[in-house]
Amino acid sequence: MNNYLYFGEKVEGYTVSVINEREARAAAGILFFLGMVSFFNAYLLHDFRFTQIFVTLFMIDFMVRVLINPKYAPTLILGRLFIANQKPEYVGAKQKRFAWSIGLVLSIPMFLMIVIFEYMTPIKIAVCVVCLLLLFAETAFGICIGCKIYQMIYKESAQYCPGNVCEMNAKEEIQKISKFQSTILVVVFVSTLGVTLQQFENTPESSIPMMKCQSAKCASGK
């Protein structure tokens, strides 16, 4: 049984158990994509069946990751297939387990509210958005927010963090953004947002292009 119930892999050259970060990011991307599909399906069509399926699979996936063994988690297996030809990027297993435990904790109330009791509450939407943000940060930017929380709590024991942020020298000049670049970015963003909002306000509602209804699919009177 101990051959199955363990967390992380023993890799030569690493003093602690590790997880392949590329595999974890691929799995996060898969979950993020499915989560966005289920979210917009529920929001636009008011059909929560796909969301119920997704939340159930999400909870089971994280239960397998945290309580059994990550190598048997469905999304991690899929992620492993996609990145099979890429060089592994190993990170500490302890912080990954902590991060995935956060995902498991968030998934349980989601399962109860959406699948069991079918409650419509703002809390459900808030938890869903938090999960999507955590998944997006990891798959898009390689930022494991749960790992950063672990690093803040257990600063001395954190090893092999994603992006080598644990071992990074605070004084090391790497990928710095100058004040000029930051100012330009803020000015462009604010200007674009302002022009867009102003254009929407000045556009008559009657001139906004609308999608045509297909035959027999529009409500009467529309």
C-alpha positions in Angstrom: 0.0 0.0 0.0 2.9 2.4 0.7 3.9 2.0 -2.9 0.7 3.8 -3.9 0.1 6.2 -1.0 3.0 8.7 -1.2 3.5 12.2 -2.5 6.2 13.3 -4.9 9.0 11.5 -6.7 12.5 10.8 -5.5 14.9 12.2 -8.2 18.6 11.9 -8.1 20.2 15.3 -7.3 17.3 16.5 -5.2 17.3 16.3 -1.5 13.4 16.3 -1.1 10.5 14.7 -3.0 9.6 16.7 -6.1 6.8 17.2 -8.7 7.2 18.0 -12.4 6.1 21.6 -12.6 5.5 21.3 -16.4 3.1 18.5 -15.7 1.3 20.5 -13.0 1.0 23.6 -15.3 -0.4 21.5 -18.1 -3.0 20.0 -15.7 -3.9 23.5 -14.5 -4.4 24.6 -18.0 -6.8 21.7 -18.7 -8.8 22.5 -15.5 -8.9 26.2 -16.4 -10.2 25.5 -19.8 -12.9 23.2 -18.6 -13.7 25.6 -15.7 -14.2 28.5 -18.1 -16.4 26.4 -20.4 -18.6 25.3 -17.5 -18.7 28.9 -16.0 -19.9 30.5 -19.3 -22.2 27.7 -20.0 -23.9 28.2 -16.7 -23.9 32.0 -17.0 -25.1 32.3 -20.5 -27.4 29.3 -20.8 -28.3 28.8 -17.2 -27.6 25.2 -17.6 -25.6 23.9 -14.6 -25.3 20.2 -15.6 -21.8 20.7 -17.1 -20.8 22.7 -14.0 -21.9 19.9 -11.7 -19.9 17.4 -13.7 -16.8 19.7 -13.7 -17.0 20.4 -9.9 -17.3 16.7 -9.2 -14.3 15.8 -11.4 -12.4 18.8 -9.9 -12.9 17.5 -6.4 -12.1 13.9 -7.2 -9.0 15.0 -9.1 -7.7 17.0 -6.1 -8.6 14.2 -3.6 -6.4 11.8 -5.6 -3.6 14.4 -5.8 -3.5 15.2 -2.1 -4.8 12.1 -0.4 -3.6 9.2 -2.6 -0.9 9.9 -5.2 -0.5 12.7 -7.8 0.6 10.2 -10.5 -2.9 8.8 -10.5 -4.8 12.1 -10.8 -6.7 12.2 -14.2 -5.7 15.8 -15.2 -2.1 15.2 -14.3 -2.1 12.0 -16.4 -3.4 14.1 -19.3 -0.8 16.8 -18.7 1.9 14.1 -18.6 0.8 13.0 -22.1 1.0 16.6 -23.5 4.5 17.4 -22.1 5.9 13.9 -22.5 8.7 15.2 -24.8 9.7 18.2 -22.7 12.5 18.2 -20.1 11.1 18.0 -16.6 11.2 21.0 -14.3 11.2 19.7 -10.8 9.8 21.7 -7.8 9.4 20.8 -4.1 6.5 18.4 -3.5 5.6 19.8 0.0 4.6 23.2 -1.3 2.7 21.7 -4.2 0.7 19.5 -1.8 -0.1 22.6 0.3 -1.2 24.4 -2.8 -3.4 21.5 -4.0 -4.8 21.2 -0.5 -6.2 24.7 -0.9 -7.8 23.6 -4.2 -9.3 20.6 -2.4 -10.7 22.7 0.5 -12.3 25.1 -2.1 -13.8 22.2 -4.1 -15.7 20.6 -1.2 -18.1 23.6 -0.5 -18.5 24.0 -4.2 -19.5 20.4 -4.5 -22.0 20.7 -1.7 -23.5 24.0 -3.0 -23.7 23.0 -6.7 -24.1 19.3 -6.8 -25.8 18.3 -3.6 -28.0 21.2 -2.5 -28.0 23.3 -5.7 -27.8 26.6 -3.9 -27.7 29.8 -5.9 -25.5 32.1 -3.7 -22.9 34.8 -4.4 -20.4 32.6 -2.4 -20.6 30.0 -5.1 -19.6 32.5 -7.8 -16.8 33.9 -5.6 -15.3 30.5 -4.9 -15.5 29.6 -8.6 -13.7 32.9 -9.6 -11.0 32.3 -7.0 -10.4 28.8 -8.3 -10.2 30.1 -11.9 -7.8 32.8 -10.9 -5.5 30.3 -9.1 -5.5 28.0 -12.2 -5.0 30.9 -14.6 -2.0 32.3 -12.6 -0.3 28.9 -12.7 -1.0 27.9 -16.3 -0.4 31.4 -17.8 2.4 32.9 -15.7 3.8 29.8 -13.8 2.9 31.4 -10.5 1.7 28.9 -7.9 -0.1 31.2 -5.4 -0.5 28.3 -2.9 3.2 27.6 -3.1 3.9 31.3 -2.3 1.7 31.1 0.7 3.6 28.0 1.8 6.9 29.8 1.3 5.7 32.7 3.5 4.5 30.3 6.3 7.4 27.8 6.1 10.1 30.0 4.8 13.1 28.0 6.0 11.8 24.6 4.7 10.7 25.8 1.2 12.9 24.3 -1.5 12.9 24.1 -5.3 10.0 26.6 -5.7 8.6 27.2 -9.2 10.8 29.6 -11.1 13.6 29.1 -8.4 12.1 32.0 -6.4 13.1 30.2 -3.1 16.8 30.2 -4.2 16.8 33.6 -6.0 19.1 36.2 -4.5 17.0 39.2 -3.6 19.7 41.5 -5.1 20.0 39.7 -8.3 19.0 41.8 -11.3 16.7 39.6 -13.4 13.7 40.6 -15.5 13.4 43.9 -13.9 10.7 46.4 -15.1 11.8 50.1 -15.1 9.7 52.9 -13.9 9.5 54.3 -17.4 8.1 50.9 -18.7 5.6 50.7 -15.8 4.4 54.3 -16.5 4.0 53.7 -20.2 2.0 50.5 -19.5 -0.3 52.2 -17.0 -0.9 55.2 -19.3 -1.7 53.0 -22.3 -4.0 50.8 -20.3 -5.9 53.6 -18.7 -6.2 55.6 -22.0 -7.5 52.5 -23.8 -10.0 51.7 -21.1 -11.2 55.4 -21.0 -11.6 55.6 -24.8 -13.5 52.3 -24.9 -15.9 53.3 -22.1 -16.5 56.7 -23.7 -17.2 55.1 -27.0 -19.8 52.8 -25.5 -21.5 55.7 -23.7 -21.7 57.7 -26.9 -23.0 54.8 -29.0 -26.8 54.7 -29.4 -28.3 51.5 -28.3 -30.1 51.1 -31.5 -26.9 51.1 -33.5 -25.2 48.3 -31.6 -25.0 45.3 -33.8 -27.1 42.3 -32.6 -26.9 38.7 -33.6 -29.8 37.5 -35.7 -32.1 34.9 -34.2 -32.3 31.6 -35.9 -35.7 30.3 -37.0 -37.9 29.2 -34.1 -35.2 30.0 -31.5 -36.3 33.5 -30.5 -38.7 34.2 -27.7 -42.0 35.6 -28.9 -42.1 39.4 -29.2 -38.3 39.7 -29.7 
